[in-house]
């Protein structure tokens, strides 16, 4: 009972709106009105990643370093623990059955799997050609139940920390890659040409797959074939934000991360510059200046009853912005 009381007190303190300098959005026609406040509504978590507005109207988000998944009531900002042991889940998606599928990054049990409800917990894939994944990060579930996900591997800092934790050098690992798990099938690698593939998203009609590269300036897109595999790799749009941090991997340090879409097909990408908005054709429309100090923002999603609030997560905090645009109504993420 004491543990439960302590958890309630902890979450209540995290949910209290903290003081922060007021930042406002710049006008992006049809997307967000200039002068709209960017509000920090939660802080104090041990990492905060991948908010997702699920079908019951609540917002879920992961706390990777504490290995938990939380539920937020968007009316009150009250937070409760949904999953107490998440195997260091980062990306979260919901399938057509209401199950939560997560990208699980705890070294030694890296996998893509069903994390909730407890009665449905299952492993969808924990290896590629017999080798364990390095550090699964983000994912999206298609209508047919297939799962697209990224495994960006380790940054220099993550590798150093893992060596210290394990007390020995790291064994050779799979390269940074993008994968597809067909319904009931084995993972198929669909790309290994990016330095650090990170965020992943589908177009509204699920005919296009988008992936961001934290160490690249281009969003990469493919056409999705009827079997779920992809073809015609191309640069979809160019990102302008840059990070002041260095993950030791080279390339162009956009630190591009999570992505979401709105009901008009625009693509939203968290980068070192904030939330960058691209049209359905890939034209850069502007940047919402969300900052997640002391790091860069990690992921984002539309949520709330009308999916007209943008939630942005990073560095243990959660932010929200009232939008003109509405999130895509066809799936939770």
CORBELUR-V87016 format. One record per run of one state. SS is the DSSP state (helix for helix, strand for strand, loop for the rest). FROM is the first residue (numbers start at 1). LEN is the number of residues. Records with the same first field share a line. If there is no record, write none. Layout:
SS->FROM-LEN, FROM-LEN
This chain:
loop->1-1, 16-7, 25-3, 29-3, 33-4, 43-6, 54-5, 67-1, 73-6, 84-5, 95-5, 105-6, 117-1, 121-1, 126-1, 129-2, 133-3, 142-5, 152-4, 167-10, 182-5, 192-5, 203-5, 214-4, 225-5, 239-20, 263-4, 272-2, 279-5, 289-3, 293-2, 296-3, 304-5, 315-2, 323-4, 328-6
helix->2-14, 64-3, 118-3, 156-11
strand->23-2, 28-1, 32-1, 37-6, 49-5, 59-5, 68-5, 79-5, 89-6, 100-5, 111-6, 122-4, 127-2, 131-2, 136-6, 147-5, 177-5, 187-5, 197-6, 208-6, 218-7, 230-9, 259-4, 267-5, 274-5, 284-5, 292-1, 295-1, 299-5, 309-6, 317-6, 327-1
